[in-house]
Amino acid sequence: MKKKENKKAIALKYDKKNYSAPHVIAKGSGYIAEKIIDEAKQHDVNILEDKALVQLLYNLELNQQIPPHLYPIIAEVFAIVYRAEGVAGILNER
């Protein structure tokens, strides 16, 4: 019998005034992960599901900046989010 995998979630924020790189603002598994996802949805925050990336980021502490070796991956994530927001904005104007 396969063990049920516990859902994990990480929330990132890029605040260029106070941080030079994106940083972890929330993380959790199980119930906490569900609450993070629910909160993001309530505030129209884009959600990207990527188990491998979550595993990489889950080892970081709250308020810890993303380490330099993850910059390229996180830059791709933010680019996807910004493109999605742009498309959503165009669709909402119609």
C-alpha positions, 0 to 999 in steps of 0.5 A: 500500500502506497503512503499518501504524500503530505502536500507542501506549500511555499510562499515567496515574495520579492520586496526589492526595498528590503531584500536583494532576492525573493524570500520565503514568507510562508511554508508548511505541510498538510493542513498548513499547506492547504491554508497557505493555498487557500489564503493565496486564492483569496487574495488572487495570488498566482499559484504554481505547482511544482513538487521538485521546486517545493522540495528545494525551497522547503529546506529554507527558513522563513524570511530566508532569501533564495540562495543564488544557485536557485535564482535562474529557477525562481526567475523562470517562476516569476516570469511565468507568473507575470506573463499569466497576470498580463494575459489575465489583465488583457482578458479582463479588459475584454 
